[in-house]
Amino acid sequence: MRSFTNLQVRTQDANTVRALAEELRTPGLALYVVPDPPWYGLYDERLEADEDVTGLWAALERASRLGRAVAFAVYEDEALCWGLAEGGRILYRYREGVEGAPPIADGRLPDDLDAAAVAAAQAGEPKTAAARALAGMLGLFPDHAVVGFGDLLEMDEANELPEDVWIFEDDAGSELRLERPVLEDEHAGD
């Protein structure tokens, strides 16, 4: 079963994303940033390990000060949690209950998203497909929405990370630029 958590932020300023990564990262843990301008994916070890929805909403709110931001979490491919924020405030949140609890949605979708299409995507199975569909509606490369910290850690350990991934961790001081081949050449330039 797949579980993952990530944040995505749309901005033209890579330096603000670096500052955000340093701010969000928990000392002693790592955070990966995958740039795909204008979107930047943040994959935080603590948010994923703790499955902390309250922490995810707080990180989403903080990320949205840089531009439109979205958070995705899927728990054991059975429950979807996602939210959309802009201007430092959460616009919409959705969380499916586990073990048969009803979904909870609050807020209002922005006018550029079709509510019926979003509802259909949220109901999608498996939940990775739901996250991909939602990402596509937002103009985000769908594969970035279904990756978590654990996935990037595995690629890092196998020396398979894309060359432009930024890693924030204690022993490196801050960010490292890795010289590794790009995995997804087919979407370059999207």
Order of alpha helices (4+ residues) and beta strands (2+ residues): beta-alpha-beta-beta-alpha-alpha-beta-beta-beta-beta-alpha-alpha-alpha-alpha-beta-beta
